[in-house]
Amino acid sequence: MKVRVEEGRLVSIDPHPGNRATPEGPCLKGLSYLERVYSPERILHPLRRKPDGGFERIQWDDAFDLMAERLTKAKAKGGPQSVLYYAGSGTKGLLNGCGLAFWRLFGGCTTTYGDLCWPTGLEATRLTLGDNRANAPWDLAHARLIVMWGKNAAETNLHQMRFVEQALERGATFIVIDPRRTQTSERAHLLVQPKPGTDGALALGLAHLIIQEGLVDRDFIEAHVHGYEAFARSVEPWTPDRTEAVTDVPAVYIRRLAEDLGRVKPATICVGFGMQRYTNSGQTIRAILALLAITGNIGKPGAGWIYANLATQIFGSVKDPLDCYPPEEQGAVRVSVSVARLGRDMLAQRNPELSFAWVERGNPVSQNPETSKVLEAFRRLDFRVVVDERLTDTAREADLVLPSKSLFEQSDVIGAYWHGYLQLRQKVIQPPGEVKPESEIYRGLGLRLGMPQTELDAILPGVEDDAVEAWLQSRLDPFGITLDQLREGPVTAPGMEEIAFADGVFPTPSGKIELVSEEAVTRWNVDALPSYREPGESTASGRAKYPLQLLSPNTKNGIHSQFLTLQVIRQFEAGPMLFMGPEDAATRGLRAGDDVRVFNDRGELRLPLKIDFGLRAGVVIAVNGWELQNGGTVNLLSEGRETDMGHGAAFHDNVVNVEKSR
């Protein structure tokens, strides 16, 4: 984006055509930074909890003294690993690495592994292709068949829809697979609505038909696919009738979809994050990816797998728990708390027990599974520090709240998850009030703790802007990239590909696309071949305790718990609500606008009801991101479960019932 500043104030946000993936500019969330930066909710000074539970402003010197005192006490009592360091995504960049570097210098800490967002799909892709790479976003325009599987790009990646439209103008077929009718599906030629959590069965049923009808690409399989014969035998039982019985997708649609996947080329499958938030979802992703392998739709223009493109993650591991934070000791850093089971793992921690928590760039009270357990765990600690822009649900639990910068208030270098551009996020305004960038907070705290200046200089940039830029340039030097280049506009990352795997080289043990993966067995204790098992908590079999599957997807105008409190957003997002199909509402005597109670054994929510005529029966929707203070935290209803691989969070393994509030 391009930003304009007048008299030290941000006044406009405009497109930057230098990024071919996003040339039309930011969505409403991006534009809302004009309000977010100057929001009256923004924290401008350190805040300390008062005995009555409220907060009072304190000076930075007092905040540093308090933190140093409590950290010293925690370290003396239980050692450095009694301190939990929790960092979410938030405002990402190279400078985010300062946090863990500081805690290593402190002597260590306890931190988390896994991720709330996408690790299951990352790991399933890595096991199959060897790497998480994808064709350039604009290559999608060359596809003749596009399948959006569990992805609502019109709301969650509207830039991608530009390339979908270009493909449609050239005559492409567009198919959406999703339990609900979304803005994306309005452009589709076919909408397929499986039961939630049965996508793996659908993929295996499609593979059965593609193989049975002789629609596979034999030459591609011979050259590039490992385990095809075993895979073909494994899908023999997945007849259209069996697949329909499991997924509730009519066999006629299964046959049509298989015909398209087998005959229309080139084909691209775009997979969303939500569909890999079940306890069976790693195997599901592997099964879907197999469809591209057996039809030869990988490594070619217009053909491929779009889930994550980590081409820009050249500076070290991104949010991949396998490379970054496996559950083990890493020197002084104990990596032992699963983000999916955050509350339970914090409570179970021993030798030492946790007594101090530092949270930055995240809001785990409302955004991690099982809010009640997360609250219990945080309230059991002796001291909590939260660094944030506003009083989130997590910040409200803190003993000390420190104001964090916005993305316009300190220069940084950022990568991406979908395209191959590195970009300089330049400092354009001064932080308001007494806001300090996190790197400055760590420097001030380190000095108060008696850490040597030279050791702090080795891991943290200086305070002045030119010192920050010098620190960033030192990280760019090995790649031959300069800040001056980045000032001119986005720069493609070294090794960025227009067409991923065009050379036919797959960095797997066999050197081929692996439909059979021995590592899947040894690392994750799942079948070597993609297979289907019902999710741990699901209505798919009809044996669940409660009759409705609760899905908690993102909403168009928020990123989890960010943005939803802004006035410009509240014009379109009035507040939390429950979406239900007309059949389910009628059987319960419910009408639009009724206040309903959504409940299971873990908790309950009371929300206004909205009838959604595009939602399949047996499914209800409550979007994630609304907090306790808004009355809509869906994670009061979820349980802390990990996915079958990648240490992801199985948010959608969640059944509920709904009744009218009394």
DOLUMLUM-256994 format. One line per field, with one value per residue (C-alpha): residue number from 1; residue in three letters; x, y, z. Coordinates in steps of 0.5 Angstrom, whole numbers. Layout:
resi: c(NUM|...)
resn: c(ALA|...)
X: c(X|...)
Y: c(Y|...)
Z: c(Z|...)
REM end
This chain:
resi: c(1|2|3|4|5|6|7|8|9|10|11|12|13|14|15|16|17|18|19|20|21|22|23|24|25|26|27|28|29|30|31|32|33|34|35|36|37|38|39|40|41|42|43|44|45|46|47|48|49|50|51|52|53|54|55|56|57|58|59|60|61|62|63|64|65|66|67|68|69|70|71|72|73|74|75|76|77|78|79|80|81|82|83|84|85|86|87|88|89|90|91|92|93|94|95|96|97|98|99|100|101|102|103|104|105|106|107|108|109|110|111|112|113|114|115|116|117|118|119|120|121|122|123|124|125|126|127|128|129|130|131|132|133|134|135|136|137|138|139|140|141|142|143|144|145|146|147|148|149|150|151|152|153|154|155|156|157|158|159|160|161|162|163|164|165|166|167|168|169|170|171|172|173|174|175|176|177|178|179|180|181|182|183|184|185|186|187|188|189|190|191|192|193|194|195|196|197|198|199|200|201|202|203|204|205|206|207|208|209|210|211|212|213|214|215|216|217|218|219|220|221|222|223|224|225|226|227|228|229|230|231|232|233|234|235|236|237|238|239|240|241|242|243|244|245|246|247|248|249|250|251|252|253|254|255|256|257|258|259|260|261|262|263|264|265|266|267|268|269|270|271|272|273|274|275|276|277|278|279|280|281|282|283|284|285|286|287|288|289|290|291|292|293|294|295|296|297|298|299|300|301|302|303|304|305|306|307|308|309|310|311|312|313|314|315|316|317|318|319|320|321|322|323|324|325|326|327|328|329|330|331|332|333|334|335|336|337|338|339|340|341|342|343|344|345|346|347|348|349|350|351|352|353|354|355|356|357|358|359|360|361|362|363|364|365|366|367|368|369|370|371|372|373|374|375|376|377|378|379|380|381|382|383|384|385|386|387|388|389|390|391|392|393|394|395|396|397|398|399|400|401|402|403|404|405|406|407|408|409|410|411|412|413|414|415|416|417|418|419|420|421|422|423|424|425|426|427|428|429|430|431|432|433|434|435|436|437|438|439|440|441|442|443|444|445|446|447|448|449|450|451|452|453|454|455|456|457|458|459|460|461|462|463|464|465|466|467|468|469|470|471|472|473|474|475|476|477|478|479|480|481|482|483|484|485|486|487|488|489|490|491|492|493|494|495|496|497|498|499|500|501|502|503|504|505|506|507|508|509|510|511|512|513|514|515|516|517|518|519|520|521|522|523|524|525|526|527|528|529|530|531|532|533|534|535|536|537|538|539|540|541|542|543|544|545|546|547|548|549|550|551|552|553|554|555|556|557|558|559|560|561|562|563|564|565|566|567|568|569|570|571|572|573|574|575|576|577|578|579|580|581|582|583|584|585|586|587|588|589|590|591|592|593|594|595|596|597|598|599|600|601|602|603|604|605|606|607|608|609|610|611|612|613|614|615|616|617|618|619|620|621|622|623|624|625|626|627|628|629|630|631|632|633|634|635|636|637|638|639|640|641|642|643|644|645|646|647|648|649|650|651|652|653|654|655|656|657|658|659|660|661|662)
resn: c(MET|LYS|VAL|ARG|VAL|GLU|GLU|GLY|ARG|LEU|VAL|SER|ILE|ASP|PRO|HIS|PRO|GLY|ASN|ARG|ALA|THR|PRO|GLU|GLY|PRO|CYS|LEU|LYS|GLY|LEU|SER|TYR|LEU|GLU|ARG|VAL|TYR|SER|PRO|GLU|ARG|ILE|LEU|HIS|PRO|LEU|ARG|ARG|LYS|PRO|ASP|GLY|GLY|PHE|GLU|ARG|ILE|GLN|TRP|ASP|ASP|ALA|PHE|ASP|LEU|MET|ALA|GLU|ARG|LEU|THR|LYS|ALA|LYS|ALA|LYS|GLY|GLY|PRO|GLN|SER|VAL|LEU|TYR|TYR|ALA|GLY|SER|GLY|THR|LYS|GLY|LEU|LEU|ASN|GLY|CYS|GLY|LEU|ALA|PHE|TRP|ARG|LEU|PHE|GLY|GLY|CYS|THR|THR|THR|TYR|GLY|ASP|LEU|CYS|TRP|PRO|THR|GLY|LEU|GLU|ALA|THR|ARG|LEU|THR|LEU|GLY|ASP|ASN|ARG|ALA|ASN|ALA|PRO|TRP|ASP|LEU|ALA|HIS|ALA|ARG|LEU|ILE|VAL|MET|TRP|GLY|LYS|ASN|ALA|ALA|GLU|THR|ASN|LEU|HIS|GLN|MET|ARG|PHE|VAL|GLU|GLN|ALA|LEU|GLU|ARG|GLY|ALA|THR|PHE|ILE|VAL|ILE|ASP|PRO|ARG|ARG|THR|GLN|THR|SER|GLU|ARG|ALA|HIS|LEU|LEU|VAL|GLN|PRO|LYS|PRO|GLY|THR|ASP|GLY|ALA|LEU|ALA|LEU|GLY|LEU|ALA|HIS|LEU|ILE|ILE|GLN|GLU|GLY|LEU|VAL|ASP|ARG|ASP|PHE|ILE|GLU|ALA|HIS|VAL|HIS|GLY|TYR|GLU|ALA|PHE|ALA|ARG|SER|VAL|GLU|PRO|TRP|THR|PRO|ASP|ARG|THR|GLU|ALA|VAL|THR|ASP|VAL|PRO|ALA|VAL|TYR|ILE|ARG|ARG|LEU|ALA|GLU|ASP|LEU|GLY|ARG|VAL|LYS|PRO|ALA|THR|ILE|CYS|VAL|GLY|PHE|GLY|MET|GLN|ARG|TYR|THR|ASN|SER|GLY|GLN|THR|ILE|ARG|ALA|ILE|LEU|ALA|LEU|LEU|ALA|ILE|THR|GLY|ASN|ILE|GLY|LYS|PRO|GLY|ALA|GLY|TRP|ILE|TYR|ALA|ASN|LEU|ALA|THR|GLN|ILE|PHE|GLY|SER|VAL|LYS|ASP|PRO|LEU|ASP|CYS|TYR|PRO|PRO|GLU|GLU|GLN|GLY|ALA|VAL|ARG|VAL|SER|VAL|SER|VAL|ALA|ARG|LEU|GLY|ARG|ASP|MET|LEU|ALA|GLN|ARG|ASN|PRO|GLU|LEU|SER|PHE|ALA|TRP|VAL|GLU|ARG|GLY|ASN|PRO|VAL|SER|GLN|ASN|PRO|GLU|THR|SER|LYS|VAL|LEU|GLU|ALA|PHE|ARG|ARG|LEU|ASP|PHE|ARG|VAL|VAL|VAL|ASP|GLU|ARG|LEU|THR|ASP|THR|ALA|ARG|GLU|ALA|ASP|LEU|VAL|LEU|PRO|SER|LYS|SER|LEU|PHE|GLU|GLN|SER|ASP|VAL|ILE|GLY|ALA|TYR|TRP|HIS|GLY|TYR|LEU|GLN|LEU|ARG|GLN|LYS|VAL|ILE|GLN|PRO|PRO|GLY|GLU|VAL|LYS|PRO|GLU|SER|GLU|ILE|TYR|ARG|GLY|LEU|GLY|LEU|ARG|LEU|GLY|MET|PRO|GLN|THR|GLU|LEU|ASP|ALA|ILE|LEU|PRO|GLY|VAL|GLU|ASP|ASP|ALA|VAL|GLU|ALA|TRP|LEU|GLN|SER|ARG|LEU|ASP|PRO|PHE|GLY|ILE|THR|LEU|ASP|GLN|LEU|ARG|GLU|GLY|PRO|VAL|THR|ALA|PRO|GLY|MET|GLU|GLU|ILE|ALA|PHE|ALA|ASP|GLY|VAL|PHE|PRO|THR|PRO|SER|GLY|LYS|ILE|GLU|LEU|VAL|SER|GLU|GLU|ALA|VAL|THR|ARG|TRP|ASN|VAL|ASP|ALA|LEU|PRO|SER|TYR|ARG|GLU|PRO|GLY|GLU|SER|THR|ALA|SER|GLY|ARG|ALA|LYS|TYR|PRO|LEU|GLN|LEU|LEU|SER|PRO|ASN|THR|LYS|ASN|GLY|ILE|HIS|SER|GLN|PHE|LEU|THR|LEU|GLN|VAL|ILE|ARG|GLN|PHE|GLU|ALA|GLY|PRO|MET|LEU|PHE|MET|GLY|PRO|GLU|ASP|ALA|ALA|THR|ARG|GLY|LEU|ARG|ALA|GLY|ASP|ASP|VAL|ARG|VAL|PHE|ASN|ASP|ARG|GLY|GLU|LEU|ARG|LEU|PRO|LEU|LYS|ILE|ASP|PHE|GLY|LEU|ARG|ALA|GLY|VAL|VAL|ILE|ALA|VAL|ASN|GLY|TRP|GLU|LEU|GLN|ASN|GLY|GLY|THR|VAL|ASN|LEU|LEU|SER|GLU|GLY|ARG|GLU|THR|ASP|MET|GLY|HIS|GLY|ALA|ALA|PHE|HIS|ASP|ASN|VAL|VAL|ASN|VAL|GLU|LYS|SER|ARG)
X: c(0|2|1|0|2|1|4|6|-1|-3|-9|-10|-8|-8|-6|1|2|9|6|2|-1|-5|-5|-12|-10|-13|-19|-24|-19|-13|-17|-19|-12|-14|-18|-14|-8|-12|-17|-19|-19|-11|-7|-2|2|3|-2|-2|-8|-11|-13|-20|-19|-19|-12|-8|-3|4|11|16|21|16|14|21|22|16|17|25|22|17|22|28|23|20|27|30|24|23|28|27|23|17|16|12|13|7|7|2|2|0|4|9|16|24|24|19|25|27|23|25|32|31|28|34|39|35|37|31|23|18|14|9|9|4|0|-8|-8|-5|0|-4|-4|3|5|1|3|11|10|7|11|17|16|10|11|6|5|5|-2|-3|-2|-9|-12|-9|-13|-19|-21|-21|-23|-24|-24|-26|-24|-28|-23|-29|-28|-22|-17|-21|-14|-15|-22|-19|-15|-21|-25|-20|-20|-27|-27|-23|-28|-25|-30|-30|-33|-33|-34|-36|-42|-45|-46|-42|-40|-35|-40|-44|-39|-39|-41|-42|-43|-42|-44|-41|-42|-37|-31|-32|-28|-23|-28|-30|-23|-22|-29|-27|-20|-24|-28|-22|-18|-24|-26|-18|-18|-11|-4|0|6|6|5|10|15|13|9|11|6|0|-1|-2|-6|-11|-12|-14|-19|-23|-28|-30|-35|-40|-46|-41|-38|-45|-47|-41|-41|-48|-46|-51|-47|-49|-45|-39|-39|-39|-34|-29|-31|-28|-22|-20|-22|-21|-14|-10|-13|-12|-14|-14|-15|-18|-15|-22|-22|-16|-19|-21|-18|-17|-15|-8|-10|-16|-11|-6|-13|-14|-7|-7|-13|-8|-2|-6|-9|-2|-4|3|8|5|2|-5|-4|-2|-4|-5|-5|1|7|13|18|19|21|28|30|29|23|16|10|12|12|16|22|21|18|17|15|22|28|32|38|35|28|23|18|12|6|1|-3|-8|-9|-6|-10|-9|-2|0|-4|-1|6|11|18|18|10|9|9|10|7|9|4|5|2|-4|-10|-10|-16|-21|-18|-15|-19|-23|-23|-25|-19|-14|-17|-16|-9|-8|-11|-7|0|3|4|2|5|1|4|-2|-5|-12|-15|-17|-20|-12|-10|-16|-13|-6|-2|1|-1|5|3|5|7|2|5|7|11|17|21|21|22|16|15|8|4|1|6|13|15|19|17|20|14|17|16|12|9|12|9|3|4|9|8|15|16|17|25|25|21|26|32|30|28|34|38|34|35|43|44|50|49|54|50|43|46|48|40|37|37|38|33|34|31|38|40|34|35|42|40|35|40|45|39|38|46|47|41|44|38|38|33|34|31|26|24|23|18|16|22|21|25|31|28|21|18|13|11|12|16|16|23|19|24|20|25|21|25|23|24|17|10|9|2|5|9|13|14|7|7|13|12|4|2|-3|-4|2|-3|-9|-15|-21|-23|-29|-27|-26|-33|-37|-45|-42|-44|-50|-48|-46|-48|-51|-54|-51|-44|-41|-36|-33|-30|-27|-31|-30|-29|-24|-18|-19|-20|-17|-21|-28|-29|-27|-33|-32|-32|-38|-42|-42|-41|-46|-44|-44|-49|-51|-53|-57|-61|-68|-70|-66|-69|-76|-75|-74|-79|-74|-75|-70|-68|-69|-64|-62|-57|-52|-49|-45|-42|-36|-40|-46|-47|-53|-53|-59|-61|-60|-63|-58|-61|-55|-53|-53|-58|-54|-49|-49|-44|-41|-35|-29|-26|-32|-29|-32|-33|-37|-41|-39|-33|-34|-28|-32|-35|-29|-24|-17|-15|-10|-10|-8|-1|2|0|-6|-12|-18|-23|-29|-29|-35|-42|-47|-55|-59|-65|-69|-66|-71)
Y: c(0|7|12|19|23|31|35|28|25|19|22|17|9|8|2|0|-3|-5|-11|-15|-20|-14|-8|-6|-4|-6|-8|-5|-7|-4|2|2|3|11|10|4|8|14|10|13|5|5|5|10|9|3|1|-2|-6|-3|-7|-6|-9|-3|0|6|10|9|12|7|7|5|-1|-3|-3|-7|-12|-13|-14|-20|-23|-23|-26|-31|-33|-34|-38|-43|-41|-38|-43|-41|-35|-37|-33|-33|-29|-29|-27|-19|-15|-19|-17|-19|-15|-20|-25|-20|-23|-30|-27|-23|-29|-33|-28|-28|-35|-38|-39|-44|-42|-45|-50|-51|-45|-43|-42|-47|-52|-58|-56|-54|-61|-65|-61|-62|-69|-70|-65|-63|-56|-51|-47|-45|-42|-34|-31|-28|-35|-37|-33|-39|-44|-48|-51|-47|-51|-47|-52|-50|-43|-36|-32|-27|-25|-28|-26|-21|-20|-27|-26|-22|-27|-32|-27|-26|-34|-34|-29|-34|-39|-43|-47|-45|-50|-48|-54|-51|-53|-46|-41|-36|-29|-34|-39|-34|-34|-41|-46|-51|-51|-58|-58|-64|-65|-61|-66|-71|-67|-73|-78|-74|-73|-81|-82|-77|-81|-87|-85|-81|-88|-92|-88|-88|-80|-81|-78|-84|-81|-76|-81|-85|-80|-76|-80|-85|-90|-89|-97|-97|-91|-94|-100|-96|-92|-98|-98|-91|-92|-86|-89|-90|-83|-80|-84|-81|-74|-73|-70|-73|-78|-74|-68|-73|-76|-69|-66|-72|-71|-64|-66|-71|-68|-60|-58|-54|-55|-51|-53|-47|-50|-46|-46|-47|-54|-56|-55|-62|-67|-71|-65|-67|-73|-70|-65|-70|-74|-67|-66|-73|-71|-66|-71|-77|-72|-69|-62|-60|-56|-53|-46|-45|-52|-53|-53|-46|-47|-43|-40|-39|-36|-30|-34|-34|-31|-37|-41|-38|-41|-48|-52|-57|-53|-48|-50|-58|-60|-61|-57|-52|-50|-46|-45|-51|-51|-55|-52|-53|-47|-52|-54|-47|-47|-55|-55|-49|-52|-58|-55|-58|-57|-51|-49|-43|-37|-31|-30|-25|-24|-20|-20|-25|-25|-32|-31|-31|-34|-40|-46|-47|-40|-42|-46|-41|-36|-41|-42|-34|-33|-38|-34|-29|-24|-23|-18|-16|-12|-9|-3|-4|-7|-14|-20|-22|-15|-14|-20|-17|-14|-10|-7|-4|0|-3|0|0|-2|5|7|3|1|-7|-12|-17|-23|-26|-32|-32|-28|-28|-21|-18|-11|-5|-3|4|8|14|17|18|13|17|18|14|8|4|-1|-8|-8|-2|-5|-11|-6|-2|-8|-12|-6|-6|-13|-12|-15|-12|-7|-11|-17|-13|-9|-16|-18|-12|-6|1|6|11|10|10|4|0|1|-1|-8|-9|-8|-13|-19|-17|-17|-25|-24|-19|-14|-7|-3|2|-3|-4|3|3|-2|-9|-14|-21|-26|-30|-36|-34|-38|-37|-44|-48|-55|-54|-57|-64|-64|-65|-65|-71|-78|-81|-75|-75|-73|-78|-81|-86|-83|-87|-80|-79|-86|-85|-77|-77|-84|-84|-88|-88|-87|-81|-84|-82|-82|-78|-72|-73|-69|-69|-70|-74|-81|-79|-81|-74|-72|-65|-65|-59|-58|-51|-47|-41|-38|-31|-25|-21|-15|-17|-21|-26|-21|-15|-9|-11|-5|0|5|4|-4|-4|0|-7|-12|-10|-15|-23|-27|-34|-36|-42|-45|-45|-52|-53|-46|-49|-55|-51|-46|-40|-34|-29|-24|-29|-29|-36|-40|-44|-49|-56|-59|-53|-47|-43|-36|-32|-29|-26|-31|-30|-34|-36|-40|-42|-46|-53|-57|-59|-53|-47|-41|-36|-32|-32|-26|-23|-22|-24|-16|-17|-23|-27|-31|-38|-41|-42|-48|-51|-56|-56|-61|-62|-64|-70|-67|-61|-59|-55|-53|-57|-51|-54|-61|-58|-60|-56|-55|-49|-47|-40|-36|-36)
Z: c(0|-1|5|5|11|12|18|22|21|17|12|6|4|-3|-8|-9|-17|-16|-12|-18|-13|-10|-15|-13|-6|1|3|8|14|11|10|17|19|18|24|28|29|32|35|42|45|43|49|49|56|61|65|72|75|81|87|85|78|74|71|72|68|70|68|64|69|74|69|68|75|76|71|73|80|78|73|78|83|78|76|83|85|79|74|67|65|70|65|59|53|48|41|36|29|30|26|23|21|22|28|31|32|38|43|43|42|49|53|51|53|60|61|57|58|56|50|45|39|34|31|31|23|18|20|19|11|11|14|9|4|6|7|0|-5|0|0|1|-6|-10|-17|-17|-15|-22|-26|-23|-29|-34|-30|-34|-28|-21|-15|-8|-3|4|2|1|-2|-4|4|6|0|-5|-9|-11|-14|-19|-22|-22|-25|-31|-31|-32|-37|-41|-40|-34|-30|-23|-17|-10|-4|2|7|6|0|1|-3|-7|-9|-12|-18|-18|-24|-18|-11|-7|0|4|11|15|17|11|6|6|4|-2|-4|-4|-7|-13|-14|-14|-20|-24|-23|-25|-31|-34|-33|-30|-33|-33|-36|-30|-25|-28|-28|-21|-17|-11|-9|-14|-15|-7|-7|-13|-9|-3|-6|-9|-3|-4|-9|-11|-6|0|-1|-2|5|8|6|4|-3|-8|-13|-19|-16|-14|-22|-25|-20|-22|-29|-29|-25|-30|-36|-36|-36|-33|-26|-20|-13|-8|-1|5|12|16|12|16|23|24|28|21|17|15|12|8|5|3|0|-4|-6|-9|-14|-17|-17|-21|-26|-27|-25|-22|-24|-30|-32|-29|-26|-18|-11|-8|0|2|-1|3|-2|2|8|7|14|18|20|19|23|22|28|25|24|29|35|36|43|46|50|45|50|55|52|54|48|51|51|45|43|41|49|51|58|59|58|62|68|67|67|72|74|74|74|70|75|70|63|57|51|45|38|41|44|47|52|46|40|43|44|51|53|60|61|58|63|69|67|66|73|77|75|79|74|67|62|55|50|45|42|46|52|49|53|54|56|61|65|65|71|67|60|55|49|42|36|30|23|21|27|26|20|18|13|11|7|5|6|-1|-6|-7|-5|0|2|7|12|13|19|17|23|30|36|39|47|50|45|45|39|42|41|45|51|51|51|57|61|59|62|68|69|69|62|59|53|49|49|48|42|39|39|38|34|37|38|33|26|22|27|26|19|19|23|18|12|16|15|8|6|5|0|-4|-3|0|3|-2|-7|-2|-2|-9|-9|-7|-9|-11|-6|-8|-12|-13|-18|-23|-23|-17|-19|-26|-26|-23|-17|-11|-4|-1|1|-6|-10|-13|-10|-4|-4|1|6|11|15|16|20|24|26|26|27|21|15|10|5|5|9|12|19|22|26|34|35|29|27|21|24|27|34|37|43|40|34|30|28|30|25|27|20|20|18|12|16|21|22|28|34|30|27|30|35|30|28|20|21|26|20|17|23|28|33|34|32|30|23|22|16|16|17|23|26|24|28|34|33|32|28|25|31|36|42|42|47|44|48|50|56|56|56|52|48|48|41|36|31|23|18|13|7|4|10|10|15|21|21|25|24|29|27|31|33|38|45|52|52|46|49|43|44|41|44|50|46|43|46|46|41|36|29|26|24|25|32|29|33|31|32|28|32|36|36|40|41|40|44|45|51|56)
REM end
